[in-house]
Each structure stands twice: as structure tokens, then as C-alpha cells.
């Protein structure tokens, strides 16, 4: 009987298996590289979108702060790129000199010109509006015993006979007294602006109001009590000197006036049209924008941060990051006769350099 040998051809040879594995490995590597490229592009796109969103958010918040920065004019010390005070405001005159009137202030990381931080003051209108503080409210007033003799003023404090509470009624302005013990930064100013006296008045110098920047402290519970005010230690940033009388500053330093700057401020207020002195006040905030180096990467980068001066600790608070990949920010005023500030956030050197031109 003849037996035929069957030969199977359904299996794969070793060469075919090796070739298939090689092709599969090549396809896998190609797919991995493609996925890696797509992932990197996605991450770059997402980072670019995040940076753009951060830039837009920081731009909106910065613009809101700038719009509320009216208390800074003729008060905050902030030198522009030419060394002139950026917040000079000639409200009662015109400045038409193309070399002296514009203001350009550049905020950028080191090595790009300008400064690394700026400080300005903003109004906290959501807490309370601007109000009038009558100077006699802080004193005991003793009438003169004779027509040719002066009366006697004895300083008793900002809330003497609860007069400050009557001005800022807790029922009408609960936000002002909203915590158990929260110091409040208050900006007091005269309604009359003055220039240095001593002969000829220089009308090219912006007139300033007499100001007192104080920290109002109090205890709310169980009742509102211990209301007091002390000068804020911000003279490095704010001009608290008397606008027309040399040697007088509205701080709590000991001098011929004593040790209470608020008393000194009230006694030196200029009269208003012969009708007596008047003081206004409003809650404010001191803000700082700065470029701070990031240490989380091998390459040194800088991000934009914002922080606020804390009246309770009397120090700057913890900075909050506002934006990354910002090349620089330029603040411009066409003339000191106008309070308008134009703001430019630059993402590259070309935009930054063009914005810095007057």
C-alpha cells in the first residue's frame, strides 16, 4: 500500500515572522513619533492659549486698576523712563512742550529698559464713596474768653464723640466695618490744591493737595470700639509733605507739632475761599505690579505679579501671578494736562520698542 506524504503550507516561516515583526516595529515607532509630535504641538498650543488668556485677564485687571488710580496723581512717587514723575497732573493749566509734557513708563524684566516694578494707589469705591470729614470733629473746642484771644483746640481722635461713625454709618456702609478687626487704608485730602510759596508762583508745577494717608484700626465685636488712626508707613511711595510749607510732613514723627500726624494734617489744612478748612477722605489700596524671576526651570524666566499693601501687617502681601511670556508693559500719557493713561502689553521686543517711543 502506497502512503503519500502530506506537506502543510498553512504556517509561517521564521523569515516571514521576522519580517512582520520588523514592519510592525517600524509602524509602531512611526506612530509613536507622530503621537509625540502631536502631543507636543497640543501642549505648545495649550500653553500659548493659556498664556494668551492670562495676558487678557491681566490686561483687564491692570486696566481696571489704572482707571481707579486717580488718587495717585500728584501724590504717588513713580519716575518714568526720563526720570520725571509719571503721575504729574497739571489740572489747572496746559503743557504743550513735546519734550517735557509726555510721560512714558516701561515695566519689564531686567535688561530691557524701564523698571521691574511700579506702585500706584487706587480708589476702593465699592467700600464707600468719598466723604467729608469736618476738622472740628476730632477736637474739643473751647471758646475764647475774650474777643482778642484765640479759642482752644484739644485733639481727641478721629472718632471723638463717635463722629466718624456718624459720617460712615455702619447701617448704611456695612462693608466699611465688615470685620472684627480689619485695619482700613484711608486717604484724607484737602479740597484746595497748592503750589510752593515764596514769591513768584511757578504755574508749571502741578498743584498738590495736603494729604494724610492713614491706617484706620478698630474692633467690631461685641461693639464697634477702639477706633483710631495712625499714619501709614508709605512715605517711600507717597508724597506726604505739605504742598506749600517746607518742613511739614503728615506722618507720626515727633516734631514741633507733637506725635500725631492726623492732628497736624487737620491744623494745617488750607482754607476754602475764606470759609474755613475742609477735608475729604476715601478708602484706597496701594498696589504693586512687578516682574519676578521664576526658579522652577533651568532657564531664568520672568512672570508678571500683582500684590497689595496690607494695612494690618503694614507690609506687602503675597504676590499673585498675572501673566507669563509678557515681554514688557508700557504706560503712556500724551501730556500731563490729561489724566488719561494708555497701556500696552507687549509679547515681543518689536512691539515693546515701538510702544516705548513718545
C-alpha positions as a Markdown table, in Angstrom:
| # | Residue | x | y | z |
|---|---|---|---|---|
| 1 | Unk | 0.0 | 0.0 | 0.0 |
| 2 | Unk | 1.4 | 3.3 | -1.0 |
| 3 | Unk | 1.3 | 6.1 | 1.6 |
| 4 | Unk | 1.6 | 9.7 | 0.2 |
| 5 | Unk | 3.4 | 12.2 | 2.4 |
| 6 | Unk | 1.2 | 15.3 | 3.1 |
| 7 | Unk | 3.0 | 18.7 | 3.2 |
| 8 | Unk | 1.4 | 21.6 | 5.1 |
| 9 | Unk | 1.7 | 25.1 | 3.7 |
| 10 | Unk | -0.6 | 26.9 | 6.3 |
| 11 | Unk | 2.2 | 28.1 | 8.7 |
| 12 | Unk | 4.7 | 31.0 | 8.6 |
| 13 | Unk | 8.4 | 30.6 | 8.2 |
| 14 | Unk | 10.9 | 32.2 | 10.5 |
| 15 | Unk | 11.8 | 34.7 | 7.8 |
| 16 | Unk | 8.2 | 35.8 | 7.4 |
| 17 | Unk | 7.8 | 36.2 | 11.2 |
| 18 | Unk | 11.0 | 38.4 | 11.5 |
| 19 | Unk | 9.9 | 40.5 | 8.5 |
| 20 | Unk | 6.4 | 41.0 | 10.0 |
| 21 | Unk | 7.9 | 42.0 | 13.4 |
| 22 | Unk | 10.2 | 44.4 | 11.7 |
| 23 | Unk | 7.4 | 46.1 | 9.8 |
| 24 | Unk | 5.2 | 46.2 | 12.9 |
| 25 | Unk | 8.0 | 47.7 | 14.9 |
| 26 | Unk | 8.7 | 50.3 | 12.2 |
| 27 | Unk | 5.0 | 51.2 | 12.1 |
| 28 | Unk | 4.8 | 51.4 | 15.9 |
| 29 | Unk | 7.8 | 53.7 | 16.1 |
| 30 | Unk | 6.4 | 55.9 | 13.4 |
| 31 | Unk | 3.0 | 56.1 | 15.1 |
| 32 | Unk | 4.7 | 56.8 | 18.5 |
| 33 | Unk | 6.8 | 59.6 | 17.0 |
| 34 | Unk | 3.7 | 61.0 | 15.3 |
| 35 | Unk | 1.7 | 60.9 | 18.5 |
| 36 | Unk | 4.7 | 62.5 | 20.3 |
| 37 | Unk | 4.8 | 65.3 | 17.8 |
| 38 | Unk | 1.0 | 65.8 | 18.0 |
| 39 | Unk | 1.2 | 65.8 | 21.8 |
| 40 | Unk | 4.0 | 68.4 | 21.9 |
| 41 | Unk | 2.1 | 70.6 | 19.4 |
| 42 | Unk | -1.0 | 70.2 | 21.5 |
| 43 | Unk | 0.9 | 71.2 | 24.7 |
| 44 | Unk | 2.5 | 74.1 | 22.9 |
| 45 | Unk | -0.9 | 75.3 | 21.6 |
| 46 | Unk | -2.5 | 74.8 | 25.0 |
| 47 | Unk | 0.4 | 76.8 | 26.7 |
| 48 | Unk | 0.1 | 79.5 | 24.1 |
| 49 | Unk | -3.7 | 79.7 | 24.7 |
| 50 | Unk | -3.2 | 79.7 | 28.5 |
| 51 | Unk | -0.6 | 82.5 | 28.2 |
| 52 | Unk | -2.9 | 84.5 | 25.9 |
| 53 | Unk | -5.8 | 84.1 | 28.4 |
| 54 | Unk | -3.5 | 85.1 | 31.3 |
| 55 | Unk | -2.4 | 88.1 | 29.2 |
| 56 | Unk | -6.0 | 89.1 | 28.6 |
| 57 | Unk | -7.0 | 88.7 | 32.2 |
| 58 | Unk | -4.0 | 90.6 | 33.4 |
| 59 | Unk | -4.7 | 93.3 | 30.8 |
| 60 | Unk | -8.3 | 93.7 | 32.0 |
| 61 | Unk | -7.4 | 93.8 | 35.7 |
| 62 | Unk | -4.5 | 96.2 | 35.1 |
| 63 | Unk | -6.8 | 98.5 | 33.1 |
| 64 | Unk | -9.4 | 98.4 | 35.9 |
| 65 | Unk | -6.6 | 99.3 | 38.4 |
| 66 | Unk | -5.4 | 102.1 | 36.1 |
| 67 | Unk | -8.9 | 103.5 | 35.7 |
| 68 | Unk | -9.3 | 103.6 | 39.5 |
| 69 | Unk | -5.8 | 105.2 | 40.1 |
| 70 | Unk | -7.0 | 108.9 | 40.3 |
| 71 | Unk | -5.7 | 109.2 | 43.9 |
| 72 | Unk | -2.2 | 108.6 | 42.6 |
| 73 | Unk | -2.0 | 111.9 | 40.7 |
| 74 | Unk | 0.5 | 114.4 | 42.2 |
| 75 | Unk | 0.8 | 112.1 | 45.1 |
| 76 | Unk | 2.5 | 108.8 | 44.3 |
| 77 | Unk | 6.2 | 108.9 | 43.6 |
| 78 | Unk | 6.8 | 107.0 | 40.4 |
| 79 | Unk | 9.6 | 108.1 | 38.0 |
| 80 | Unk | 9.0 | 107.5 | 34.3 |
| 81 | Unk | 11.7 | 106.5 | 31.7 |
| 82 | Unk | 13.1 | 110.1 | 31.7 |
| 83 | Unk | 13.2 | 110.4 | 35.5 |
| 84 | Unk | 10.1 | 112.6 | 35.6 |
| 85 | Unk | 7.2 | 111.9 | 37.9 |
| 86 | Unk | 4.7 | 109.8 | 35.9 |
| 87 | Unk | 1.7 | 110.9 | 37.9 |
| 88 | Unk | 2.3 | 114.7 | 37.4 |
| 89 | Unk | -1.0 | 116.2 | 36.6 |
| 90 | Unk | -1.4 | 119.9 | 35.7 |
| 91 | Unk | -5.1 | 120.2 | 36.2 |
| 92 | Unk | -5.3 | 124.0 | 36.1 |
| 93 | Unk | -3.0 | 124.6 | 33.1 |
| 94 | Unk | -1.7 | 123.5 | 29.7 |
| 95 | Unk | 1.5 | 121.7 | 29.0 |
| 96 | Unk | 2.4 | 121.8 | 25.3 |
| 97 | Unk | 6.2 | 121.1 | 25.3 |
| 98 | Unk | 6.7 | 117.9 | 23.3 |
| 99 | Unk | 9.9 | 117.2 | 25.3 |
| 100 | Unk | 8.6 | 117.9 | 28.8 |
| 101 | Unk | 4.8 | 117.1 | 28.8 |
| 102 | Unk | 4.5 | 113.4 | 27.7 |
| 103 | Unk | 5.2 | 110.6 | 30.1 |
| 104 | Unk | 6.4 | 107.1 | 29.2 |
| 105 | Unk | 6.9 | 104.4 | 31.8 |
| 106 | Unk | 8.2 | 101.0 | 30.9 |
| 107 | Unk | 7.7 | 97.9 | 33.1 |
| 108 | Unk | 9.8 | 94.9 | 32.1 |
| 109 | Unk | 12.2 | 92.2 | 33.3 |
| 110 | Unk | 15.9 | 93.3 | 33.9 |
| 111 | Unk | 17.9 | 94.2 | 30.8 |
| 112 | Unk | 15.0 | 95.5 | 28.7 |
| 113 | Unk | 15.0 | 99.1 | 30.0 |
| 114 | Unk | 12.5 | 100.7 | 32.3 |
| 115 | Unk | 11.7 | 99.4 | 35.8 |
| 116 | Unk | 11.0 | 96.0 | 37.3 |
| 117 | Unk | 8.1 | 97.2 | 39.5 |
| 118 | Unk | 5.5 | 100.0 | 39.7 |
| 119 | Unk | 3.4 | 101.2 | 42.6 |
| 120 | Unk | 0.2 | 103.2 | 42.5 |
| 121 | Unk | -2.9 | 104.0 | 44.5 |
| 122 | Unk | -6.4 | 103.0 | 43.6 |
| 123 | Unk | -9.8 | 104.1 | 45.0 |
| 124 | Unk | -11.8 | 101.4 | 46.8 |
| 125 | Unk | -15.2 | 102.8 | 45.8 |
| 126 | Unk | -17.0 | 99.6 | 46.5 |
| 127 | Unk | -16.3 | 100.1 | 50.2 |
| 128 | Unk | -17.6 | 103.6 | 50.4 |
| 129 | Unk | -17.6 | 106.8 | 48.3 |
| 130 | Unk | -15.6 | 109.9 | 49.0 |
| 131 | Unk | -16.9 | 111.8 | 52.1 |
| 132 | Unk | -16.4 | 115.0 | 54.0 |
| 133 | Unk | -14.6 | 115.0 | 57.4 |
| 134 | Unk | -15.1 | 118.3 | 59.2 |
| 135 | Unk | -11.9 | 119.1 | 61.1 |
| 136 | Unk | -13.6 | 120.2 | 64.4 |
| 137 | Unk | -15.0 | 116.6 | 64.7 |
| 138 | Unk | -11.6 | 115.5 | 66.1 |
| 139 | Unk | -11.4 | 118.2 | 68.8 |
| 140 | Unk | -12.8 | 119.5 | 72.0 |
| 141 | Unk | -13.4 | 123.2 | 71.2 |
| 142 | Unk | -13.2 | 125.7 | 74.0 |
| 143 | Unk | -14.5 | 129.2 | 73.1 |
| 144 | Unk | -12.3 | 132.2 | 73.5 |
| 145 | Unk | -12.6 | 134.0 | 76.9 |
| 146 | Unk | -12.2 | 137.4 | 75.1 |
| 147 | Unk | -12.7 | 138.8 | 71.7 |
| 148 | Unk | -9.0 | 139.3 | 71.1 |
| 149 | Unk | -8.0 | 135.8 | 72.4 |
| 150 | Unk | -7.9 | 132.6 | 70.4 |
| 151 | Unk | -10.0 | 129.6 | 71.2 |
| 152 | Unk | -8.5 | 126.3 | 72.4 |
| 153 | Unk | -8.5 | 123.2 | 70.4 |
| 154 | Unk | -7.7 | 119.9 | 72.1 |
| 155 | Unk | -7.1 | 116.9 | 69.8 |
| 156 | Unk | -9.2 | 113.9 | 70.9 |
| 157 | Unk | -9.0 | 111.5 | 68.0 |
| 158 | Unk | -10.7 | 110.7 | 64.7 |
| 159 | Unk | -13.8 | 109.2 | 66.3 |
| 160 | Unk | -14.3 | 111.7 | 69.1 |
| 161 | Unk | -17.9 | 111.5 | 70.3 |
| 162 | Unk | -18.4 | 108.8 | 67.7 |
| 163 | Unk | -18.4 | 111.4 | 64.9 |
| 164 | Unk | -16.6 | 109.2 | 62.4 |
| 165 | Unk | -19.3 | 106.5 | 63.0 |
| 166 | Unk | -21.9 | 109.2 | 62.3 |
| 167 | Unk | -20.2 | 110.1 | 59.0 |
| 168 | Unk | -19.8 | 106.4 | 57.9 |
| 169 | Unk | -22.9 | 104.9 | 59.4 |
| 170 | Unk | -22.5 | 101.1 | 59.9 |
| 171 | Unk | -26.0 | 100.6 | 58.8 |
| 172 | Unk | -25.5 | 102.4 | 55.5 |
| 173 | Unk | -21.9 | 101.3 | 54.8 |
| 174 | Unk | -21.6 | 97.8 | 56.4 |
| 175 | Unk | -18.8 | 96.9 | 54.0 |
| 176 | Unk | -16.6 | 99.6 | 55.6 |
| 177 | Unk | -17.0 | 97.9 | 59.1 |
| 178 | Unk | -17.2 | 94.4 | 57.8 |
| 179 | Unk | -14.9 | 92.5 | 60.1 |
| 180 | Unk | -14.0 | 92.1 | 63.7 |
| 181 | Unk | -10.6 | 93.8 | 63.4 |
| 182 | Unk | -9.6 | 94.9 | 59.9 |
| 183 | Unk | -7.4 | 98.0 | 59.5 |
| 184 | Unk | -8.5 | 100.2 | 56.6 |
| 185 | Unk | -6.2 | 102.3 | 54.5 |
| 186 | Unk | -7.8 | 105.8 | 54.3 |
| 187 | Unk | -6.7 | 108.7 | 52.1 |
| 188 | Unk | -7.5 | 112.2 | 53.5 |
| 189 | Unk | -7.0 | 115.2 | 51.3 |
| 190 | Unk | -7.8 | 118.9 | 51.2 |
| 191 | Unk | -10.2 | 120.3 | 48.7 |
| 192 | Unk | -7.7 | 123.0 | 47.8 |
| 193 | Unk | -4.5 | 122.3 | 45.9 |
| 194 | Unk | -1.4 | 124.5 | 46.5 |
| 195 | Unk | 2.0 | 125.2 | 45.0 |
| 196 | Unk | 5.2 | 126.0 | 46.8 |
| 197 | Unk | 5.0 | 129.6 | 48.1 |
| 198 | Unk | 7.9 | 132.1 | 48.4 |
| 199 | Unk | 7.4 | 134.9 | 45.9 |
| 200 | Unk | 6.6 | 134.1 | 42.3 |
| 201 | Unk | 4.2 | 131.1 | 41.8 |
| 202 | Unk | 5.5 | 128.6 | 39.2 |
| 203 | Unk | 2.4 | 127.6 | 37.3 |
| 204 | Unk | 4.3 | 124.8 | 35.5 |
| 205 | Unk | 4.5 | 122.9 | 38.8 |
| 206 | Unk | 1.4 | 120.7 | 39.3 |
| 207 | Unk | -0.6 | 121.9 | 42.4 |
| 208 | Unk | -0.9 | 119.3 | 45.2 |
| 209 | Unk | -3.4 | 118.8 | 47.9 |
| 210 | Unk | -2.4 | 118.4 | 51.5 |
| 211 | Unk | -2.8 | 114.7 | 52.3 |
| 212 | Unk | -2.8 | 112.2 | 55.1 |
| 213 | Unk | -2.6 | 108.5 | 54.4 |
| 214 | Unk | -3.6 | 106.6 | 57.5 |
| 215 | Unk | -4.4 | 103.2 | 58.7 |
| 216 | Unk | -7.8 | 103.1 | 60.5 |
| 217 | Unk | -8.0 | 100.3 | 63.1 |
| 218 | Unk | -11.0 | 99.3 | 65.1 |
| 219 | Unk | -12.7 | 96.4 | 66.9 |
| 220 | Unk | -16.2 | 95.5 | 65.8 |
| 221 | Unk | -17.3 | 92.8 | 68.3 |
| 222 | Unk | -19.1 | 92.9 | 70.6 |
| 223 | Unk | -19.5 | 96.6 | 69.7 |
| 224 | Unk | -17.6 | 98.9 | 67.5 |
| 225 | Unk | -14.8 | 100.4 | 69.6 |
| 226 | Unk | -11.1 | 101.3 | 69.8 |
| 227 | Unk | -11.4 | 103.4 | 66.6 |
| 228 | Unk | -8.1 | 105.0 | 65.9 |
| 229 | Unk | -5.9 | 106.2 | 63.0 |
| 230 | Unk | -2.2 | 106.2 | 62.6 |
| 231 | Unk | 0.0 | 107.3 | 59.7 |
| 232 | Unk | 0.7 | 104.6 | 57.1 |
| 233 | Unk | 4.4 | 103.9 | 56.7 |
| 234 | Unk | 4.3 | 104.6 | 52.9 |
| 235 | Unk | 6.3 | 107.8 | 52.6 |
| 236 | Unk | 8.7 | 106.0 | 50.3 |
| 237 | Unk | 5.9 | 105.7 | 47.8 |
| 238 | Unk | 3.6 | 108.7 | 48.6 |
| 239 | Unk | 4.5 | 112.4 | 48.9 |
| 240 | Unk | 3.0 | 113.3 | 52.4 |
| 241 | Unk | 4.9 | 116.6 | 52.7 |
| 242 | Unk | 2.9 | 119.8 | 52.9 |
| 243 | Unk | 2.4 | 121.2 | 49.4 |
| 244 | Unk | 3.4 | 124.8 | 50.2 |
| 245 | Unk | 5.1 | 124.8 | 53.6 |
| 246 | Unk | 8.5 | 123.3 | 53.9 |
| 247 | Unk | 9.4 | 121.1 | 56.9 |
| 248 | Unk | 5.9 | 119.8 | 57.5 |
| 249 | Unk | 5.1 | 116.1 | 56.8 |
| 250 | Unk | 1.9 | 114.3 | 57.6 |
| 251 | Unk | 3.5 | 111.4 | 59.5 |
| 252 | Unk | 3.6 | 110.4 | 63.2 |
| 253 | Unk | 7.2 | 111.5 | 63.6 |
| 254 | Unk | 7.9 | 113.7 | 66.7 |
| 255 | Unk | 8.4 | 117.4 | 65.8 |
| 256 | Unk | 7.2 | 120.7 | 67.0 |
| 257 | Unk | 3.6 | 119.6 | 66.3 |
| 258 | Unk | 3.8 | 116.6 | 68.5 |
| 259 | Unk | 3.4 | 113.0 | 67.6 |
| 260 | Unk | 0.0 | 112.7 | 65.8 |
| 261 | Unk | 0.1 | 113.3 | 62.1 |
| 262 | Unk | -3.7 | 113.4 | 61.7 |
| 263 | Unk | -3.8 | 116.4 | 64.2 |
| 264 | Unk | -1.0 | 118.0 | 62.2 |
| 265 | Unk | -2.9 | 117.4 | 58.9 |
| 266 | Unk | -6.1 | 119.0 | 60.3 |
| 267 | Unk | -4.4 | 122.0 | 61.8 |
| 268 | Unk | -2.6 | 122.8 | 58.5 |
| 269 | Unk | -5.5 | 122.4 | 56.1 |
| 270 | Unk | -5.7 | 125.3 | 53.7 |
| 271 | Unk | -9.0 | 127.3 | 53.9 |
| 272 | Unk | -11.5 | 127.1 | 51.1 |
| 273 | Unk | -12.4 | 130.6 | 49.8 |
| 274 | Unk | -12.2 | 132.0 | 53.3 |
| 275 | Unk | -14.9 | 129.7 | 54.6 |
| 276 | Unk | -12.6 | 127.5 | 56.7 |
| 277 | Unk | -10.8 | 124.2 | 56.0 |
| 278 | Unk | -12.5 | 121.1 | 54.7 |
| 279 | Unk | -11.1 | 117.6 | 54.5 |
| 280 | Unk | -12.3 | 114.8 | 52.3 |
| 281 | Unk | -11.5 | 111.1 | 52.6 |
| 282 | Unk | -11.9 | 107.8 | 50.9 |
| 283 | Unk | -10.7 | 104.2 | 51.3 |
| 284 | Unk | -7.9 | 103.3 | 49.0 |
| 285 | Unk | -5.5 | 100.5 | 48.1 |
| 286 | Unk | -1.8 | 100.5 | 47.4 |
| 287 | Unk | -1.0 | 98.1 | 44.5 |
| 288 | Unk | 2.3 | 96.9 | 43.1 |
| 289 | Unk | 2.9 | 95.2 | 39.7 |
| 290 | Unk | 6.3 | 93.6 | 39.2 |
| 291 | Unk | 8.3 | 91.1 | 37.1 |
| 292 | Unk | 9.6 | 88.3 | 39.3 |
| 293 | Unk | 12.1 | 85.6 | 38.3 |
| 294 | Unk | 10.8 | 82.0 | 38.1 |
| 295 | Unk | 13.1 | 79.4 | 39.7 |
| 296 | Unk | 11.2 | 76.3 | 38.7 |
| 297 | Unk | 13.0 | 76.0 | 35.3 |
| 298 | Unk | 16.7 | 75.7 | 34.3 |
| 299 | Unk | 16.3 | 78.8 | 32.2 |
| 300 | Unk | 15.6 | 82.1 | 34.1 |
| 301 | Unk | 12.2 | 83.4 | 33.1 |
| 302 | Unk | 10.1 | 86.3 | 34.4 |
| 303 | Unk | 6.3 | 86.5 | 35.1 |
| 304 | Unk | 4.1 | 89.4 | 35.9 |
| 305 | Unk | 2.8 | 89.5 | 39.6 |
| 306 | Unk | 0.4 | 91.8 | 41.4 |
| 307 | Unk | 0.3 | 92.3 | 45.2 |
| 308 | Unk | -1.4 | 94.7 | 47.6 |
| 309 | Unk | -0.1 | 96.6 | 50.7 |
| 310 | Unk | -1.7 | 95.1 | 53.8 |
| 311 | Unk | -2.7 | 97.7 | 56.4 |
| 312 | Unk | -2.9 | 95.0 | 59.1 |
| 313 | Unk | 0.7 | 93.7 | 58.7 |
| 314 | Unk | 2.0 | 97.0 | 57.3 |
| 315 | Unk | 3.8 | 95.1 | 54.6 |
| 316 | Unk | 3.2 | 93.9 | 51.0 |
| 317 | Unk | 1.1 | 90.8 | 50.7 |
| 318 | Unk | 1.7 | 87.6 | 48.9 |
| 319 | Unk | 2.1 | 88.2 | 45.1 |
| 320 | Unk | -0.4 | 86.7 | 42.7 |
| 321 | Unk | 0.9 | 85.7 | 39.2 |
| 322 | Unk | -0.9 | 87.7 | 36.5 |
| 323 | Unk | 0.7 | 86.5 | 33.3 |
| 324 | Unk | 3.6 | 84.7 | 31.6 |
| 325 | Unk | 5.6 | 85.3 | 28.5 |
| 326 | Unk | 5.0 | 89.0 | 28.7 |
| 327 | Unk | 8.0 | 90.9 | 27.2 |
| 328 | Unk | 7.1 | 94.2 | 28.8 |
| 329 | Unk | 4.3 | 96.7 | 29.6 |
| 330 | Unk | 4.4 | 100.4 | 28.6 |
| 331 | Unk | 2.3 | 103.1 | 30.2 |
| 332 | Unk | 1.9 | 106.3 | 28.3 |
| 333 | Unk | 0.4 | 109.8 | 28.8 |
| 334 | Unk | 0.4 | 112.2 | 25.9 |
| 335 | Unk | 0.6 | 115.2 | 28.2 |
| 336 | Unk | 0.5 | 115.9 | 31.9 |
| 337 | Unk | -2.5 | 118.2 | 31.3 |
| 338 | Unk | -4.6 | 115.0 | 30.8 |
| 339 | Unk | -5.1 | 112.1 | 33.3 |
| 340 | Unk | -5.6 | 109.5 | 30.5 |
| 341 | Unk | -3.2 | 106.6 | 30.7 |
| 342 | Unk | -2.7 | 104.3 | 27.6 |
| 343 | Unk | -1.5 | 100.8 | 28.4 |
| 344 | Unk | 0.4 | 98.5 | 26.1 |
| 345 | Unk | 1.2 | 94.8 | 26.9 |
| 346 | Unk | 3.9 | 93.6 | 24.6 |
| 347 | Unk | 4.6 | 90.0 | 23.7 |
| 348 | Unk | 7.9 | 90.6 | 21.8 |
| 349 | Unk | 10.7 | 93.1 | 21.5 |
| 350 | Unk | 9.4 | 94.9 | 18.4 |
| 351 | Unk | 6.0 | 95.7 | 19.9 |
| 352 | Unk | 7.7 | 96.7 | 23.2 |
| 353 | Unk | 10.3 | 99.1 | 21.5 |
| 354 | Unk | 7.6 | 100.7 | 19.3 |
| 355 | Unk | 5.4 | 101.3 | 22.3 |
| 356 | Unk | 8.2 | 103.0 | 24.2 |
| 357 | Unk | 8.6 | 105.7 | 21.6 |
| 358 | Unk | 7.0 | 109.0 | 22.7 |
